[in-house]
Amino acid sequence: MKITVNGTAQETAAETLKALLIELGYGEAKVATALNETFVPAALRPEQRLNDGDRVEIVTPRQGG
């Protein structure tokens, strides 16, 4: 299916948000996720289904001051 990840069009076989994170190499990394501009908590990622045309944002924490 075709989705957009962080503004970039992408093909994926992942059916859930958790599977997408694994496919993209994030594994169990601490990240924030949003699907179609709605925050998705880590606990809900395994059930959160992806659909053709979805927009996913993945944000990693940054350190600095």
PDBQT receptor file of N, H, CA, C and O in Angstrom, charges set to zero:
ATOM      1  N   MET A   1       0.845  -1.176   0.000  1.00  0.00    +0.000 N 
ATOM      2  CA  MET A   1       0.000   0.000   0.000  1.00  0.00    +0.000 C 
ATOM      3  C   MET A   1       0.885   1.233   0.000  1.00  0.00    +0.000 C 
ATOM      4  O   MET A   1       2.050   1.175   0.394  1.00  0.00    +0.000 OA
ATOM      5  N   LYS A   2       0.326   2.347  -0.444  1.00  0.00    +0.000 N 
ATOM      6  H   LYS A   2      -0.620   2.394  -0.765  1.00  0.00    +0.000 HD
ATOM      7  CA  LYS A   2       1.058   3.610  -0.495  1.00  0.00    +0.000 C 
ATOM      8  C   LYS A   2       0.635   4.479   0.689  1.00  0.00    +0.000 C 
ATOM      9  O   LYS A   2      -0.550   4.734   0.906  1.00  0.00    +0.000 OA
ATOM     10  N   ILE A   3       1.639   4.926   1.448  1.00  0.00    +0.000 N 
ATOM     11  H   ILE A   3       2.601   4.719   1.272  1.00  0.00    +0.000 HD
ATOM     12  CA  ILE A   3       1.407   5.835   2.569  1.00  0.00    +0.000 C 
ATOM     13  C   ILE A   3       2.451   6.943   2.491  1.00  0.00    +0.000 C 
ATOM     14  O   ILE A   3       3.363   6.892   1.665  1.00  0.00    +0.000 OA
ATOM     15  N   THR A   4       2.313   7.931   3.346  1.00  0.00    +0.000 N 
ATOM     16  H   THR A   4       1.572   7.973   4.017  1.00  0.00    +0.000 HD
ATOM     17  CA  THR A   4       3.308   8.996   3.446  1.00  0.00    +0.000 C 
ATOM     18  C   THR A   4       3.905   8.952   4.843  1.00  0.00    +0.000 C 
ATOM     19  O   THR A   4       3.178   8.995   5.836  1.00  0.00    +0.000 OA
ATOM     20  N   VAL A   5       5.227   8.866   4.921  1.00  0.00    +0.000 N 
ATOM     21  H   VAL A   5       5.817   8.831   4.115  1.00  0.00    +0.000 HD
ATOM     22  CA  VAL A   5       5.924   8.824   6.205  1.00  0.00    +0.000 C 
ATOM     23  C   VAL A   5       6.818  10.050   6.294  1.00  0.00    +0.000 C 
ATOM     24  O   VAL A   5       7.733  10.228   5.490  1.00  0.00    +0.000 OA
ATOM     25  N   ASN A   6       6.540  10.893   7.283  1.00  0.00    +0.000 N 
ATOM     26  H   ASN A   6       5.797  10.749   7.936  1.00  0.00    +0.000 HD
ATOM     27  CA  ASN A   6       7.313  12.122   7.481  1.00  0.00    +0.000 C 
ATOM     28  C   ASN A   6       7.432  12.920   6.178  1.00  0.00    +0.000 C 
ATOM     29  O   ASN A   6       8.495  13.447   5.854  1.00  0.00    +0.000 OA
ATOM     30  N   GLY A   7       6.326  12.996   5.443  1.00  0.00    +0.000 N 
ATOM     31  H   GLY A   7       5.462  12.567   5.706  1.00  0.00    +0.000 HD
ATOM     32  CA  GLY A   7       6.280  13.804   4.239  1.00  0.00    +0.000 C 
ATOM     33  C   GLY A   7       6.796  13.141   2.972  1.00  0.00    +0.000 C 
ATOM     34  O   GLY A   7       6.801  13.763   1.910  1.00  0.00    +0.000 OA
ATOM     35  N   THR A   8       7.234  11.880   3.067  1.00  0.00    +0.000 N 
ATOM     36  H   THR A   8       7.230  11.375   3.930  1.00  0.00    +0.000 HD
ATOM     37  CA  THR A   8       7.778  11.171   1.911  1.00  0.00    +0.000 C 
ATOM     38  C   THR A   8       6.874   9.995   1.540  1.00  0.00    +0.000 C 
ATOM     39  O   THR A   8       6.555   9.159   2.385  1.00  0.00    +0.000 OA
ATOM     40  N   ALA A   9       6.465   9.938   0.278  1.00  0.00    +0.000 N 
ATOM     41  H   ALA A   9       6.724  10.617  -0.409  1.00  0.00    +0.000 HD
ATOM     42  CA  ALA A   9       5.636   8.819  -0.191  1.00  0.00    +0.000 C 
ATOM     43  C   ALA A   9       6.436   7.525  -0.087  1.00  0.00    +0.000 C 
ATOM     44  O   ALA A   9       7.636   7.495  -0.361  1.00  0.00    +0.000 OA
ATOM     45  N   GLN A  10       5.753   6.465   0.313  1.00  0.00    +0.000 N 
ATOM     46  H   GLN A  10       4.779   6.489   0.536  1.00  0.00    +0.000 HD
ATOM     47  CA  GLN A  10       6.437   5.203   0.551  1.00  0.00    +0.000 C 
ATOM     48  C   GLN A  10       5.484   4.036   0.341  1.00  0.00    +0.000 C 
ATOM     49  O   GLN A  10       4.291   4.140   0.623  1.00  0.00    +0.000 OA
ATOM     50  N   GLU A  11       6.016   2.926  -0.154  1.00  0.00    +0.000 N 
ATOM     51  H   GLU A  11       6.986   2.841  -0.382  1.00  0.00    +0.000 HD
ATOM     52  CA  GLU A  11       5.275   1.673  -0.259  1.00  0.00    +0.000 C 
ATOM     53  C   GLU A  11       5.576   0.853   0.981  1.00  0.00    +0.000 C 
ATOM     54  O   GLU A  11       6.716   0.825   1.444  1.00  0.00    +0.000 OA
ATOM     55  N   THR A  12       4.563   0.182   1.527  1.00  0.00    +0.000 N 
ATOM     56  H   THR A  12       3.637   0.205   1.151  1.00  0.00    +0.000 HD
ATOM     57  CA  THR A  12       4.780  -0.670   2.688  1.00  0.00    +0.000 C 
ATOM     58  C   THR A  12       3.878  -1.895   2.626  1.00  0.00    +0.000 C 
ATOM     59  O   THR A  12       2.795  -1.860   2.041  1.00  0.00    +0.000 OA
ATOM     60  N   ALA A  13       4.340  -2.969   3.234  1.00  0.00    +0.000 N 
ATOM     61  H   ALA A  13       5.220  -2.998   3.709  1.00  0.00    +0.000 HD
ATOM     62  CA  ALA A  13       3.527  -4.168   3.393  1.00  0.00    +0.000 C 
ATOM     63  C   ALA A  13       2.961  -4.231   4.812  1.00  0.00    +0.000 C 
ATOM     64  O   ALA A  13       2.160  -5.111   5.127  1.00  0.00    +0.000 OA
ATOM     65  N   ALA A  14       3.383  -3.294   5.667  1.00  0.00    +0.000 N 
ATOM     66  H   ALA A  14       4.034  -2.579   5.411  1.00  0.00    +0.000 HD
ATOM     67  CA  ALA A  14       2.951  -3.286   7.067  1.00  0.00    +0.000 C 
ATOM     68  C   ALA A  14       1.447  -3.014   7.151  1.00  0.00    +0.000 C 
ATOM     69  O   ALA A  14       0.918  -2.150   6.452  1.00  0.00    +0.000 OA
ATOM     70  N   GLU A  15       0.781  -3.759   8.011  1.00  0.00    +0.000 N 
ATOM     71  H   GLU A  15       1.211  -4.461   8.579  1.00  0.00    +0.000 HD
ATOM     72  CA  GLU A  15      -0.659  -3.580   8.193  1.00  0.00    +0.000 C 
ATOM     73  C   GLU A  15      -0.992  -2.771   9.437  1.00  0.00    +0.000 C 
ATOM     74  O   GLU A  15      -2.108  -2.273   9.579  1.00  0.00    +0.000 OA
ATOM     75  N   THR A  16      -0.006  -2.638  10.354  1.00  0.00    +0.000 N 
ATOM     76  H   THR A  16       0.901  -3.043  10.239  1.00  0.00    +0.000 HD
ATOM     77  CA  THR A  16      -0.224  -1.874  11.582  1.00  0.00    +0.000 C 
ATOM     78  C   THR A  16       0.899  -0.871  11.764  1.00  0.00    +0.000 C 
ATOM     79  O   THR A  16       1.955  -0.975  11.140  1.00  0.00    +0.000 OA
ATOM     80  N   LEU A  17       0.655   0.095  12.626  1.00  0.00    +0.000 N 
ATOM     81  H   LEU A  17      -0.203   0.179  13.134  1.00  0.00    +0.000 HD
ATOM     82  CA  LEU A  17       1.674   1.100  12.901  1.00  0.00    +0.000 C 
ATOM     83  C   LEU A  17       2.906   0.462  13.534  1.00  0.00    +0.000 C 
ATOM     84  O   LEU A  17       4.029   0.838  13.199  1.00  0.00    +0.000 OA
ATOM     85  N   LYS A  18       2.724  -0.481  14.427  1.00  0.00    +0.000 N 
ATOM     86  H   LYS A  18       1.811  -0.786  14.700  1.00  0.00    +0.000 HD
ATOM     87  CA  LYS A  18       3.865  -1.167  15.051  1.00  0.00    +0.000 C 
ATOM     88  C   LYS A  18       4.687  -1.902  13.996  1.00  0.00    +0.000 C 
ATOM     89  O   LYS A  18       5.917  -1.835  14.010  1.00  0.00    +0.000 OA
ATOM     90  N   ALA A  19       4.015  -2.606  13.079  1.00  0.00    +0.000 N 
ATOM     91  H   ALA A  19       3.016  -2.661  13.067  1.00  0.00    +0.000 HD
ATOM     92  CA  ALA A  19       4.721  -3.328  12.019  1.00  0.00    +0.000 C 
ATOM     93  C   ALA A  19       5.492  -2.356  11.122  1.00  0.00    +0.000 C 
ATOM     94  O   ALA A  19       6.587  -2.679  10.660  1.00  0.00    +0.000 OA
ATOM     95  N   LEU A  20       4.933  -1.174  10.873  1.00  0.00    +0.000 N 
ATOM     96  H   LEU A  20       4.044  -0.911  11.248  1.00  0.00    +0.000 HD
ATOM     97  CA  LEU A  20       5.625  -0.174  10.070  1.00  0.00    +0.000 C 
ATOM     98  C   LEU A  20       6.900   0.290  10.770  1.00  0.00    +0.000 C 
ATOM     99  O   LEU A  20       7.948   0.414  10.136  1.00  0.00    +0.000 OA
ATOM    100  N   LEU A  21       6.813   0.545  12.070  1.00  0.00    +0.000 N 
ATOM    101  H   LEU A  21       5.962   0.445  12.586  1.00  0.00    +0.000 HD
ATOM    102  CA  LEU A  21       8.002   0.971  12.814  1.00  0.00    +0.000 C 
ATOM    103  C   LEU A  21       9.101  -0.080  12.744  1.00  0.00    +0.000 C 
ATOM    104  O   LEU A  21      10.277   0.255  12.601  1.00  0.00    +0.000 OA
ATOM    105  N   ILE A  22       8.727  -1.335  12.843  1.00  0.00    +0.000 N 
ATOM    106  H   ILE A  22       7.771  -1.607  12.959  1.00  0.00    +0.000 HD
ATOM    107  CA  ILE A  22       9.713  -2.422  12.740  1.00  0.00    +0.000 C 
ATOM    108  C   ILE A  22      10.295  -2.456  11.329  1.00  0.00    +0.000 C 
ATOM    109  O   ILE A  22      11.507  -2.578  11.153  1.00  0.00    +0.000 OA
ATOM    110  N   GLU A  23       9.422  -2.347  10.326  1.00  0.00    +0.000 N 
ATOM    111  H   GLU A  23       8.437  -2.248  10.469  1.00  0.00    +0.000 HD
ATOM    112  CA  GLU A  23       9.865  -2.362   8.930  1.00  0.00    +0.000 C 
ATOM    113  C   GLU A  23      10.851  -1.233   8.637  1.00  0.00    +0.000 C 
ATOM    114  O   GLU A  23      11.791  -1.411   7.861  1.00  0.00    +0.000 OA
ATOM    115  N   LEU A  24      10.636  -0.074   9.257  1.00  0.00    +0.000 N 
ATOM    116  H   LEU A  24       9.873   0.070   9.887  1.00  0.00    +0.000 HD
ATOM    117  CA  LEU A  24      11.501   1.084   9.022  1.00  0.00    +0.000 C 
ATOM    118  C   LEU A  24      12.751   1.090   9.896  1.00  0.00    +0.000 C 
ATOM    119  O   LEU A  24      13.574   1.999   9.789  1.00  0.00    +0.000 OA
ATOM    120  N   GLY A  25      12.903   0.084  10.761  1.00  0.00    +0.000 N 
ATOM    121  H   GLY A  25      12.235  -0.654  10.848  1.00  0.00    +0.000 HD
ATOM    122  CA  GLY A  25      14.108  -0.034  11.568  1.00  0.00    +0.000 C 
ATOM    123  C   GLY A  25      14.053   0.641  12.924  1.00  0.00    +0.000 C 
ATOM    124  O   GLY A  25      15.078   0.753  13.597  1.00  0.00    +0.000 OA
ATOM    125  N   TYR A  26      12.876   1.093  13.340  1.00  0.00    +0.000 N 
ATOM    126  H   TYR A  26      12.044   1.002  12.794  1.00  0.00    +0.000 HD
ATOM    127  CA  TYR A  26      12.755   1.735  14.650  1.00  0.00    +0.000 C 
ATOM    128  C   TYR A  26      12.646   0.716  15.775  1.00  0.00    +0.000 C 
ATOM    129  O   TYR A  26      13.008   1.017  16.912  1.00  0.00    +0.000 OA
ATOM    130  N   GLY A  27      12.154  -0.483  15.481  1.00  0.00    +0.000 N 
ATOM    131  H   GLY A  27      11.860  -0.728  14.557  1.00  0.00    +0.000 HD
ATOM    132  CA  GLY A  27      12.016  -1.524  16.499  1.00  0.00    +0.000 C 
ATOM    133  C   GLY A  27      11.281  -1.017  17.719  1.00  0.00    +0.000 C 
ATOM    134  O   GLY A  27      10.148  -0.546  17.618  1.00  0.00    +0.000 OA
ATOM    135  N   GLU A  28      11.918  -1.112  18.867  1.00  0.00    +0.000 N 
ATOM    136  H   GLU A  28      12.838  -1.495  18.949  1.00  0.00    +0.000 HD
ATOM    137  CA  GLU A  28      11.320  -0.672  20.128  1.00  0.00    +0.000 C 
ATOM    138  C   GLU A  28      11.849   0.700  20.565  1.00  0.00    +0.000 C 
ATOM    139  O   GLU A  28      11.746   1.055  21.739  1.00  0.00    +0.000 OA
ATOM    140  N   ALA A  29      12.403   1.459  19.647  1.00  0.00    +0.000 N 
ATOM    141  H   ALA A  29      12.487   1.171  18.693  1.00  0.00    +0.000 HD
ATOM    142  CA  ALA A  29      12.948   2.783  19.974  1.00  0.00    +0.000 C 
ATOM    143  C   ALA A  29      11.849   3.688  20.528  1.00  0.00    +0.000 C 
ATOM    144  O   ALA A  29      10.675   3.551  20.186  1.00  0.00    +0.000 OA
ATOM    145  N   LYS A  30      12.257   4.604  21.383  1.00  0.00    +0.000 N 
ATOM    146  H   LYS A  30      13.211   4.715  21.661  1.00  0.00    +0.000 HD
ATOM    147  CA  LYS A  30      11.323   5.583  21.950  1.00  0.00    +0.000 C 
ATOM    148  C   LYS A  30      11.052   6.660  20.903  1.00  0.00    +0.000 C 
ATOM    149  O   LYS A  30      11.907   7.503  20.632  1.00  0.00    +0.000 OA
ATOM    150  N   VAL A  31       9.876   6.625  20.328  1.00  0.00    +0.000 N 
ATOM    151  H   VAL A  31       9.182   5.940  20.548  1.00  0.00    +0.000 HD
ATOM    152  CA  VAL A  31       9.468   7.612  19.328  1.00  0.00    +0.000 C 
ATOM    153  C   VAL A  31       8.033   8.035  19.608  1.00  0.00    +0.000 C 
ATOM    154  O   VAL A  31       7.290   7.328  20.290  1.00  0.00    +0.000 OA
ATOM    155  N   ALA A  32       7.652   9.179  19.082  1.00  0.00    +0.000 N 
ATOM    156  H   ALA A  32       8.255   9.752  18.528  1.00  0.00    +0.000 HD
ATOM    157  CA  ALA A  32       6.260   9.620  19.118  1.00  0.00    +0.000 C 
ATOM    158  C   ALA A  32       5.689   9.378  17.724  1.00  0.00    +0.000 C 
ATOM    159  O   ALA A  32       6.380   9.567  16.723  1.00  0.00    +0.000 OA
ATOM    160  N   THR A  33       4.428   8.963  17.663  1.00  0.00    +0.000 N 
ATOM    161  H   THR A  33       3.867   8.810  18.476  1.00  0.00    +0.000 HD
ATOM    162  CA  THR A  33       3.815   8.678  16.373  1.00  0.00    +0.000 C 
ATOM    163  C   THR A  33       2.464   9.368  16.246  1.00  0.00    +0.000 C 
ATOM    164  O   THR A  33       1.731   9.553  17.218  1.00  0.00    +0.000 OA
ATOM    165  N   ALA A  34       2.168   9.740  15.005  1.00  0.00    +0.000 N 
ATOM    166  H   ALA A  34       2.763   9.590  14.216  1.00  0.00    +0.000 HD
ATOM    167  CA  ALA A  34       0.852  10.306  14.688  1.00  0.00    +0.000 C 
ATOM    168  C   ALA A  34       0.386   9.680  13.384  1.00  0.00    +0.000 C 
ATOM    169  O   ALA A  34       1.184   9.431  12.480  1.00  0.00    +0.000 OA
ATOM    170  N   LEU A  35      -0.902   9.431  13.297  1.00  0.00    +0.000 N 
ATOM    171  H   LEU A  35      -1.551   9.633  14.031  1.00  0.00    +0.000 HD
ATOM    172  CA  LEU A  35      -1.511   8.887  12.096  1.00  0.00    +0.000 C 
ATOM    173  C   LEU A  35      -2.589   9.862  11.650  1.00  0.00    +0.000 C 
ATOM    174  O   LEU A  35      -3.540  10.132  12.384  1.00  0.00    +0.000 OA
ATOM    175  N   ASN A  36      -2.432  10.382  10.450  1.00  0.00    +0.000 N 
ATOM    176  H   ASN A  36      -1.660  10.162   9.855  1.00  0.00    +0.000 HD
ATOM    177  CA  ASN A  36      -3.372  11.372   9.917  1.00  0.00    +0.000 C 
ATOM    178  C   ASN A  36      -3.588  12.518  10.897  1.00  0.00    +0.000 C 
ATOM    179  O   ASN A  36      -4.711  12.960  11.142  1.00  0.00    +0.000 OA
ATOM    180  N   GLU A  37      -2.453  12.988  11.456  1.00  0.00    +0.000 N 
ATOM    181  H   GLU A  37      -1.541  12.629  11.258  1.00  0.00    +0.000 HD
ATOM    182  CA  GLU A  37      -2.399  14.142  12.356  1.00  0.00    +0.000 C 
ATOM    183  C   GLU A  37      -3.025  13.895  13.734  1.00  0.00    +0.000 C 
ATOM    184  O   GLU A  37      -3.332  14.847  14.451  1.00  0.00    +0.000 OA
ATOM    185  N   THR A  38      -3.213  12.630  14.104  1.00  0.00    +0.000 N 
ATOM    186  H   THR A  38      -2.962  11.857  13.522  1.00  0.00    +0.000 HD
ATOM    187  CA  THR A  38      -3.730  12.280  15.426  1.00  0.00    +0.000 C 
ATOM    188  C   THR A  38      -2.680  11.443  16.150  1.00  0.00    +0.000 C 
ATOM    189  O   THR A  38      -2.228  10.421  15.634  1.00  0.00    +0.000 OA
ATOM    190  N   PHE A  39      -2.291  11.886  17.360  1.00  0.00    +0.000 N 
ATOM    191  H   PHE A  39      -2.658  12.717  17.779  1.00  0.00    +0.000 HD
ATOM    192  CA  PHE A  39      -1.296  11.175  18.166  1.00  0.00    +0.000 C 
ATOM    193  C   PHE A  39      -1.741   9.743  18.431  1.00  0.00    +0.000 C 
ATOM    194  O   PHE A  39      -2.907   9.496  18.738  1.00  0.00    +0.000 OA
ATOM    195  N   VAL A  40      -0.803   8.795  18.312  1.00  0.00    +0.000 N 
ATOM    196  H   VAL A  40       0.145   8.997  18.063  1.00  0.00    +0.000 HD
ATOM    197  CA  VAL A  40      -1.080   7.387  18.609  1.00  0.00    +0.000 C 
ATOM    198  C   VAL A  40      -0.109   6.947  19.699  1.00  0.00    +0.000 C 
ATOM    199  O   VAL A  40       1.093   6.868  19.449  1.00  0.00    +0.000 OA
ATOM    200  N   PRO A  41      -0.611   6.654  20.920  1.00  0.00    +0.000 N 
ATOM    201  CA  PRO A  41       0.267   6.192  22.001  1.00  0.00    +0.000 C 
ATOM    202  C   PRO A  41       0.907   4.840  21.663  1.00  0.00    +0.000 C 
ATOM    203  O   PRO A  41       0.349   4.053  20.898  1.00  0.00    +0.000 OA
ATOM    204  N   ALA A  42       2.067   4.588  22.236  1.00  0.00    +0.000 N 
ATOM    205  H   ALA A  42       2.520   5.227  22.857  1.00  0.00    +0.000 HD
ATOM    206  CA  ALA A  42       2.797   3.344  21.980  1.00  0.00    +0.000 C 
ATOM    207  C   ALA A  42       1.939   2.110  22.248  1.00  0.00    +0.000 C 
ATOM    208  O   ALA A  42       2.021   1.131  21.506  1.00  0.00    +0.000 OA
ATOM    209  N   ALA A  43       1.131   2.142  23.280  1.00  0.00    +0.000 N 
ATOM    210  H   ALA A  43       1.064   2.937  23.883  1.00  0.00    +0.000 HD
ATOM    211  CA  ALA A  43       0.311   0.976  23.641  1.00  0.00    +0.000 C 
ATOM    212  C   ALA A  43      -0.728   0.634  22.570  1.00  0.00    +0.000 C 
ATOM    213  O   ALA A  43      -1.182  -0.508  22.498  1.00  0.00    +0.000 OA
ATOM    214  N   LEU A  44      -1.102   1.592  21.752  1.00  0.00    +0.000 N 
ATOM    215  H   LEU A  44      -0.733   2.519  21.810  1.00  0.00    +0.000 HD
ATOM    216  CA  LEU A  44      -2.128   1.358  20.728  1.00  0.00    +0.000 C 
ATOM    217  C   LEU A  44      -1.548   1.028  19.348  1.00  0.00    +0.000 C 
ATOM    218  O   LEU A  44      -2.299   0.688  18.434  1.00  0.00    +0.000 OA
ATOM    219  N   ARG A  45      -0.255   1.122  19.188  1.00  0.00    +0.000 N 
ATOM    220  H   ARG A  45       0.355   1.398  19.931  1.00  0.00    +0.000 HD
ATOM    221  CA  ARG A  45       0.358   0.880  17.874  1.00  0.00    +0.000 C 
ATOM    222  C   ARG A  45       0.129  -0.519  17.319  1.00  0.00    +0.000 C 
ATOM    223  O   ARG A  45      -0.068  -0.658  16.111  1.00  0.00    +0.000 OA
ATOM    224  N   PRO A  46       0.146  -1.575  18.154  1.00  0.00    +0.000 N 
ATOM    225  CA  PRO A  46      -0.085  -2.909  17.590  1.00  0.00    +0.000 C 
ATOM    226  C   PRO A  46      -1.472  -3.080  16.964  1.00  0.00    +0.000 C 
ATOM    227  O   PRO A  46      -1.626  -3.870  16.032  1.00  0.00    +0.000 OA
ATOM    228  N   GLU A  47      -2.478  -2.362  17.453  1.00  0.00    +0.000 N 
ATOM    229  H   GLU A  47      -2.353  -1.720  18.210  1.00  0.00    +0.000 HD
ATOM    230  CA  GLU A  47      -3.836  -2.485  16.916  1.00  0.00    +0.000 C 
ATOM    231  C   GLU A  47      -4.144  -1.435  15.860  1.00  0.00    +0.000 C 
ATOM    232  O   GLU A  47      -5.134  -1.558  15.140  1.00  0.00    +0.000 OA
ATOM    233  N   GLN A  48      -3.314  -0.408  15.756  1.00  0.00    +0.000 N 
ATOM    234  H   GLN A  48      -2.509  -0.308  16.341  1.00  0.00    +0.000 HD
ATOM    235  CA  GLN A  48      -3.617   0.697  14.847  1.00  0.00    +0.000 C 
ATOM    236  C   GLN A  48      -3.367   0.280  13.407  1.00  0.00    +0.000 C 
ATOM    237  O   GLN A  48      -2.218   0.196  12.973  1.00  0.00    +0.000 OA
ATOM    238  N   ARG A  49      -4.442   0.016  12.662  1.00  0.00    +0.000 N 
ATOM    239  H   ARG A  49      -5.375   0.084  13.015  1.00  0.00    +0.000 HD
ATOM    240  CA  ARG A  49      -4.357  -0.424  11.275  1.00  0.00    +0.000 C 
ATOM    241  C   ARG A  49      -3.954   0.736  10.363  1.00  0.00    +0.000 C 
ATOM    242  O   ARG A  49      -4.307   1.890  10.604  1.00  0.00    +0.000 OA
ATOM    243  N   LEU A  50      -3.210   0.401   9.319  1.00  0.00    +0.000 N 
ATOM    244  H   LEU A  50      -2.923  -0.537   9.123  1.00  0.00    +0.000 HD
ATOM    245  CA  LEU A  50      -2.837   1.376   8.303  1.00  0.00    +0.000 C 
ATOM    246  C   LEU A  50      -3.699   1.141   7.065  1.00  0.00    +0.000 C 
ATOM    247  O   LEU A  50      -4.074   0.011   6.756  1.00  0.00    +0.000 OA
ATOM    248  N   ASN A  51      -4.004   2.228   6.368  1.00  0.00    +0.000 N 
ATOM    249  H   ASN A  51      -3.699   3.147   6.619  1.00  0.00    +0.000 HD
ATOM    250  CA  ASN A  51      -4.782   2.159   5.144  1.00  0.00    +0.000 C 
ATOM    251  C   ASN A  51      -4.066   2.917   4.039  1.00  0.00    +0.000 C 
ATOM    252  O   ASN A  51      -3.285   3.832   4.303  1.00  0.00    +0.000 OA
ATOM    253  N   ASP A  52      -4.335   2.533   2.813  1.00  0.00    +0.000 N 
ATOM    254  H   ASP A  52      -4.969   1.790   2.598  1.00  0.00    +0.000 HD
ATOM    255  CA  ASP A  52      -3.760   3.213   1.667  1.00  0.00    +0.000 C 
ATOM    256  C   ASP A  52      -4.035   4.712   1.769  1.00  0.00    +0.000 C 
ATOM    257  O   ASP A  52      -5.170   5.127   2.006  1.00  0.00    +0.000 OA
ATOM    258  N   GLY A  53      -3.000   5.513   1.589  1.00  0.00    +0.000 N 
ATOM    259  H   GLY A  53      -2.078   5.176   1.395  1.00  0.00    +0.000 HD
ATOM    260  CA  GLY A  53      -3.146   6.962   1.639  1.00  0.00    +0.000 C 
ATOM    261  C   GLY A  53      -2.930   7.589   3.001  1.00  0.00    +0.000 C 
ATOM    262  O   GLY A  53      -2.946   8.814   3.119  1.00  0.00    +0.000 OA
ATOM    263  N   ASP A  54      -2.726   6.772   4.048  1.00  0.00    +0.000 N 
ATOM    264  H   ASP A  54      -2.713   5.777   3.952  1.00  0.00    +0.000 HD
ATOM    265  CA  ASP A  54      -2.501   7.318   5.389  1.00  0.00    +0.000 C 
ATOM    266  C   ASP A  54      -1.235   8.165   5.428  1.00  0.00    +0.000 C 
ATOM    267  O   ASP A  54      -0.305   7.968   4.646  1.00  0.00    +0.000 OA
ATOM    268  N   ARG A  55      -1.230   9.118   6.367  1.00  0.00    +0.000 N 
ATOM    269  H   ARG A  55      -1.986   9.278   7.002  1.00  0.00    +0.000 HD
ATOM    270  CA  ARG A  55      -0.069   9.969   6.624  1.00  0.00    +0.000 C 
ATOM    271  C   ARG A  55       0.449   9.657   8.024  1.00  0.00    +0.000 C 
ATOM    272  O   ARG A  55      -0.269   9.815   9.012  1.00  0.00    +0.000 OA
ATOM    273  N   VAL A  56       1.694   9.216   8.098  1.00  0.00    +0.000 N 
ATOM    274  H   VAL A  56       2.277   9.088   7.296  1.00  0.00    +0.000 HD
ATOM    275  CA  VAL A  56       2.323   8.838   9.365  1.00  0.00    +0.000 C 
ATOM    276  C   VAL A  56       3.462   9.804   9.665  1.00  0.00    +0.000 C 
ATOM    277  O   VAL A  56       4.276  10.115   8.795  1.00  0.00    +0.000 OA
ATOM    278  N   GLU A  57       3.506  10.268  10.894  1.00  0.00    +0.000 N 
ATOM    279  H   GLU A  57       2.844  10.016  11.600  1.00  0.00    +0.000 HD
ATOM    280  CA  GLU A  57       4.625  11.083  11.366  1.00  0.00    +0.000 C 
ATOM    281  C   GLU A  57       5.316  10.315  12.481  1.00  0.00    +0.000 C 
ATOM    282  O   GLU A  57       4.665   9.804  13.393  1.00  0.00    +0.000 OA
ATOM    283  N   ILE A  58       6.644  10.237  12.401  1.00  0.00    +0.000 N 
ATOM    284  H   ILE A  58       7.173  10.652  11.660  1.00  0.00    +0.000 HD
ATOM    285  CA  ILE A  58       7.458   9.573  13.415  1.00  0.00    +0.000 C 
ATOM    286  C   ILE A  58       8.475  10.592  13.902  1.00  0.00    +0.000 C 
ATOM    287  O   ILE A  58       9.259  11.120  13.113  1.00  0.00    +0.000 OA
ATOM    288  N   VAL A  59       8.463  10.868  15.194  1.00  0.00    +0.000 N 
ATOM    289  H   VAL A  59       7.826  10.439  15.835  1.00  0.00    +0.000 HD
ATOM    290  CA  VAL A  59       9.353  11.877  15.767  1.00  0.00    +0.000 C 
ATOM    291  C   VAL A  59      10.235  11.221  16.821  1.00  0.00    +0.000 C 
ATOM    292  O   VAL A  59       9.743  10.566  17.740  1.00  0.00    +0.000 OA
ATOM    293  N   THR A  60      11.537  11.405  16.677  1.00  0.00    +0.000 N 
ATOM    294  H   THR A  60      11.937  11.937  15.931  1.00  0.00    +0.000 HD
ATOM    295  CA  THR A  60      12.477  10.859  17.665  1.00  0.00    +0.000 C 
ATOM    296  C   THR A  60      12.879  11.981  18.614  1.00  0.00    +0.000 C 
ATOM    297  O   THR A  60      12.980  13.138  18.206  1.00  0.00    +0.000 OA
ATOM    298  N   PRO A  61      13.109  11.636  19.889  1.00  0.00    +0.000 N 
ATOM    299  CA  PRO A  61      13.521  12.662  20.847  1.00  0.00    +0.000 C 
ATOM    300  C   PRO A  61      14.912  13.195  20.521  1.00  0.00    +0.000 C 
ATOM    301  O   PRO A  61      15.762  12.464  20.011  1.00  0.00    +0.000 OA
ATOM    302  N   ARG A  62      15.133  14.459  20.815  1.00  0.00    +0.000 N 
ATOM    303  H   ARG A  62      14.443  15.052  21.229  1.00  0.00    +0.000 HD
ATOM    304  CA  ARG A  62      16.433  15.097  20.591  1.00  0.00    +0.000 C 
ATOM    305  C   ARG A  62      16.911  15.680  21.909  1.00  0.00    +0.000 C 
ATOM    306  O   ARG A  62      16.122  16.121  22.745  1.00  0.00    +0.000 OA
ATOM    307  N   GLN A  63      18.206  15.669  22.065  1.00  0.00    +0.000 N 
ATOM    308  H   GLN A  63      18.847  15.310  21.386  1.00  0.00    +0.000 HD
ATOM    309  CA  GLN A  63      18.786  16.281  23.249  1.00  0.00    +0.000 C 
ATOM    310  C   GLN A  63      19.458  17.578  22.853  1.00  0.00    +0.000 C 
ATOM    311  O   GLN A  63      19.907  17.746  21.720  1.00  0.00    +0.000 OA
ATOM    312  N   GLY A  64      19.516  18.451  23.764  1.00  0.00    +0.000 N 
ATOM    313  H   GLY A  64      19.151  18.315  24.685  1.00  0.00    +0.000 HD
ATOM    314  CA  GLY A  64      20.183  19.708  23.482  1.00  0.00    +0.000 C 
ATOM    315  C   GLY A  64      19.711  20.760  24.472  1.00  0.00    +0.000 C 
ATOM    316  O   GLY A  64      18.955  20.472  25.400  1.00  0.00    +0.000 OA
ATOM    317  N   GLY A  65      20.152  21.930  24.264  1.00  0.00    +0.000 N 
ATOM    318  H   GLY A  65      20.766  22.164  23.510  1.00  0.00    +0.000 HD
ATOM    319  CA  GLY A  65      19.775  22.955  25.205  1.00  0.00    +0.000 C 
ATOM    320  C   GLY A  65      19.687  24.317  24.601  1.00  0.00    +0.000 C 
ATOM    321  O   GLY A  65      19.374  25.282  25.298  1.00  0.00    +0.000 OA
TER     322      GLY A  65
